[in-house]
Amino acid sequence: MDAFYASVEQRDDPALRGRPVIVGGTSMRGVVTAASYEARRFGVRSAMPSVEARALCPDAVFLPGDMGRYRRESRRVFEVFGRFSPSVEGISLDEAFLDLAGTDRLLGSPGRVAEQLRAEMRRETGLAVSVGIAPVKLVAKIASGEAKPDGVCIVAAAALRAFLDPLSVGRIWGVGPVAYARLEARGIRTIGELCRCAPAELTRALGPFGLRVAALARGADLREVEPYRDARSLSEEGTFSADTRDPGRIEAALLVHAEAVARRLRRAEIRARTITLKLRLGARAPGPGRVRYPLRTRSVTLRRATDDGGRIATSARDLFVRAEIREPIRLVGVAVSQLESADPVQLSLLADPRESDRVRRLNRALDQVRDRFGEAAVGRASGRADRADSVPLSVQIKRGEDERP
């Protein structure tokens, strides 16, 4: 979808049409979640700090966003997607892969399908969607970006290399800022240059991942559309209103994020074994090789999977203490992985079954109170996190989130 959150706001408020609209962090510490194309002309982009966006586009309208409305709109969008393929893999609230194999007799050529999908999306939702068509997922995703706004880009099998070669290596899945810097240091800036690079040099630059990147650069992407792919991890994070070294503030934020993750686990009827702490440090002075907001992560794997917020929070706090971070912290987050079904419950010989039952009953009661009276109705002591924005936005499909309209 094109600038999904901002487009929803412009569709629903005629006064915003034609104006630069920025959805996301409205405070000086916030982050842009979506920017209308009117704002993008000024250089505003997703994930940009709000303070930079304000400097680039001082006349923009900043909106905090409404995740409930965006989720409802996302369901309408995916209903339209489902009319054109039985195999739809959602990768975010506004983006999906559709497998068109075997649909040509019913729907016509892929190009015709794209135009029909765009027309039906506009008719059903009033929103624009850009479509990329290619033999493999990586190229289809890149093509959809090239088609924006409100267009179609078709890359035939014979044209894969011609399409990919001039593009930046940063367009390849998995090539983030660190990998890009390593490749750039070796004079590799385009996908074509990467394809011509010797495998040994790529391995020295990126390790075993270098060979995988080279295969993607050649258009060799064997991944199929996975309509029923399960989440591999769940996470929650937030930015402080000001960088802090205060352990109390940090641990309170960790508790809030742990409880949010735990509730999503319980909704999805799954548990997690691995707990990961995420810390983003405050700004550093610019310089060669310096990362503006360095990221630190620490993980621990539990003997028994859990969906209890208190247990997750304790693990995250222990990781924080052991990390011995002395620098000011900008953002904290909690993630869980190694997910498994919540049933059946494997009892431990060392655990008190009465205690386990007490925890389950407590969590069930917390969930019921929040369902009825809202997220802020009840929480554990010291569970008030200081965040730059009261409602963090995400474009990701988050398993276990409240799906009620």
N, C-alpha and C positions, 0 to 999 in steps of 0.2 A: 504494500500500500504506500501511497505517496504522502510523506510527512503525516503519518496516521493521526496522532493525537492532535496536532495543530489543525489538520483538515477537518476533524470532527468538530473542533471548536468553531472554525470558520463556517462550516455548514450550519451549525445550530444558532449562530449569532451573525446575522447579516452585516452588522456594523464592523465585524472583523474581516470581512472579505476584502482582499486587495491590500490589507495592511500586514506588516511584519508581526507575526505571532510566535511567541516562544513559550513552550510548555515545559515545566519542570521546577527547578529550584528558583523560588522567587527571592530568596535572601542573597546576600553578597557571598555566602558560602555554598550556595546551591550549584546544581549542575543542570545543563540543558538536556532534557529528554527528547524533545522534538522541536524543530524549527520549521516554520512555513517557508515556502520557496521565496517569498518576499523578503524574509529575514536572511535566507541563505545567500542572497545576492550581496549581502554585506560581509560575508565570510563566517556567519554563525553556523555552527554544526552541532550535532548531537555529542554529548559527553564533554562539551566545553564548559569551563567554569562560568557561572552566571555573570560574574564581574567582568569577564572578558567580553561576553556577549553584549552586555550593556554598553561597554566602551565602543564596540564595533557598530552597534545599532541602537543608539539612545532613544529612538522613537518607537522601539518595539513595544508591543503589549505583552507583558509577562503574566502568565496564568499558572496557578498551582496544579491544575489538572484534576481529573475526577476518575480514579481507577475503576470504580464500579461501572460508570458509563462506558469507558473504553473496553472493559471486558464484555459488556453486553453487545457492544458494536462488533467486537471481535467474533462473537458467536454468529452474528449475522453474516460477517465476511466469510467465515469458514463454511456456513451453509451454502453460500454461492460456490465456493471452491468445490464442495462435494457434488455439485451438479455436473461437473465436467470430468471427474475421475473418481473411481472407487478407491484410489490409493492416494491419500493426502497426508503428507508429513508436515505438521506444524513445527516451525523452528522459533517462532515468536508470536506475539499476539496478532501481528499484522503481516506475517510472511510464512509462506509454505512452499513445499515442492509438490507438484502434481505429476504423477506418472501417466503419460498419455499413450503408453503402449497398448495397442489393440483397440483404440477408440476411434480410429480414422473412419471406419465404415459407418459408424453411428454419428460422429460429430464432424467429420471432414478433416482437412489437413491441420497440422498444429497451428499454422498461421491463422486459419479461420477460427479455430478454437480460441486463440488469444483475443481476437477481435470480439467474438461473442461473449467471452468472459468479461472483458472490459465494459462492454455495453450493458450486460446484465448487472454487473457490480454498480455501475453508475445509476441504473434504474432502481435497484433494490436499496442501495445505501446512500446514494448521492455522493459517493467518494470515488476518487481515481485510483486505479491500480496499474502498475507497470509490469510488463511480462517479459521474461527472458526465456528463450527456447534453445535447447542444446542437447546433444546426446548424453552429456554427463552433468552431474549436479554442480560441480564447481563452476563450470562455464555458464550454466543456466543462471546461477546466482549472480555472477559478474555481469552477465548480459542484462539481467533485470535492472541492475544499477545503471548500466549504460543507456537503458531505455527511458530512464526518468528525465523529466516528469511526464506521466500519462502517455507512455508509448510502448512499442514492442520492438525487441531486438532478437533476431533469429540467427543462430550460428550453426551452419551445417557442418557435418563431420569433416568434410574436406577443407573447411575453412578454420578449423580449431587453432592451428599454429599461427596463421595470419592474424587471427583475432587476438590471441594471447600475447604474442611476442612483444608488441610495443608497450604493453601495460607494465606498471610498477610491480615489483616482486611483493610489495605490501598487499596486493589484491589477492594473494593466495591464502587460503585458510591456514591458520596456524602461524603465519609469519607476522609476529607482533613487533613492537618497537625494538626489542633486544635483538631478535633474529635479523630484522631489517638492518640494524646498525652493523651487525657482523658481516652481512653480505655487502653492504655499501662500502665497508672498509676494504673489501677485496675488489672493488670496482664493479660489483654486480648490482645493477639498479633496475633492470627490466627483466621480464620473464624470459625473453629471448636470450639475454646474456646468461641467465641462470641455466637454460637448456644447453648452452654451449660450454658450460663449466665442467671440468673434469670431476668425476664422482669423488676422487680422493680429496680434492679441495673442498667440496661441499661437506664431506664428512668432517674435515678439520674445522670448518666454520660452524657447523650445526650439529655435529655428532650423527648418529643414525637417522635422525629426523631429516638431515640434508637429502638423503636418497628419496625419502617420501615426498619432500618438496619438489624435487626434480621430476618425479613421476607426475605429480599434479601439474607442473609447468608444461609438460608435454600433452596434457589433456587426458592422462591415464587416471581416471577416477572411477573405481569399481563399485563405489557405494551405491546401493539401491535406495529407492524411496521407502522409508520405514514408517508406515502409518500408525503403528501401535508401539512405537519406541517408548520404553519406560525412562523416567528420569534417572540419571545416574547420581545426582546430588541435589541437595536443597540448600539454600543459603539466604541469609538476611544480613544487611549491613546498613550503616548510616554514618553521616558526616557530622562532626561536632560543630557547634556554632563558632568555636574558636579552638585552635590547637591546644592540647592539654597534656600535662604530665600527671594529672591528679588520678591516682589509682581508683579512688572512689567513683569518679565520674566514668572512668573506663569500664570498671567492673559492673556498674549499673547498666551501662549500654549493652555489655555482653549478656547480662541477664535478660534484658528485653528481647534481644535478637535470638537468644537461645529458646525463650518461651515461644516466640513466633515460629521458629523452625519446628519445635516440638509439636505445636498445634497442627501444622501442616502435615507432619508425619502421622499424627493420629487420624486426621481427616482421610488421609490416603491409606490408612491401615497398614502402615509399614514402620519399620524401625531402622536405626542406623548404628553401625559399629564404629565408624571413623569420625572423629570430631576435628575440625580444622579452624584455627584462629587466623583471622586476616587483620593486619595492621597496615595502614598507609600513613607514612610519616609526614610531618609538616614540610613546607617548602624548603628547598635547598638553593644555595646560590648557583646560578647557571654556570656551566663550564663544560669542557669536552668530557663526554662520557658520564655526565651527571644526569640522574633521573630526577625530574622535578618533584615528584611525590613518590619516593621509594616505597616498594611494597615488601612486607615481611609476612611470611606464613609459617605456622607451626601446626603439627597434627599429632593425634594420638589415636590408637585403635583399642577399643574396649574389648574385654573378654566376652561380654554379652551385649547384644544390640539393645538400644533404648529408644523410647519416644518421650522420655521425661525431661521437661525443661530444666528442672533443678540439676539433674545429672549432667546434661549437656553444658549448662552454665558452669558447674564446678570444674568440668574438664577444660573449658575455655579459659577460666580464671587461672587454673594451674598452668596452662600453657603460657599465659601472659606473664605470670610470675617468673617462670623458668626462662622466658625470652630475654628478661633483663634489658628491656628497651629504655634507654635514657633520654632519647630525643622526644620532642613534642609529637603527639599523635593527632592526625587529622581525621582518620576514619577507622572504625572497627567493624568487623563482621564475623559471623559464625556460619560455618558450613558443615553439613554432614554428608557422608557418602557410605559406600558399602551397604546399600539398602537391601532389606529383606522383608518378607511378609511378616506381619505382626502375629500370625497364627501358624502353627500352634506355639504356645509359650513354653520354652524350655526352662524348667525350674532349676535353680542352682542348689546344690547340696549345702552351700554356705549361706545362702540368703534366707532371711526370715520371711516365710510366705505371708505372714500377717502384715509385715512392712510393705511388701510388694503390692498386696491388695489395697493397703491404705493409700499408696501413691497413685494407683490406678483410679481409685474412687475420687481422690482429690483432683486429679487431672480431668476426670469426667465432669466433676462439678464446675471446675473453672471454665471448661468448654461450654457448658450449658448456660452459665451466667453471661459469658461473652456473646454467645449466640443471641441471647434475648436482649441484653442491654448495651452491647457494643464492646469493642476491644478495650476501651479505657475503664470499663466498669470495675474490674478487679485485676489484681496482679500481685506478684510476690513482693515482699518488702525490698526497698531500694531498687525497685524496678522502673524508675522514671528516667528515661534516657534523654540526655541533652543532645538534640540534633539540630542541624541547620534548617531542616524542613520537616514539618510535622507528618507529611504523607510522602514517603519515598515512592517514586515512580519507577517502573521497570517495563521494558518492552518484551521481557521473556514470559513464556508460558510457565507459570509456577505451579508445579504439582502440589495439591493439597490446599490451595488457597480457597477461600470461601467463594463458591460459584453461585450463590443465591442472587437473583435479580435485584 
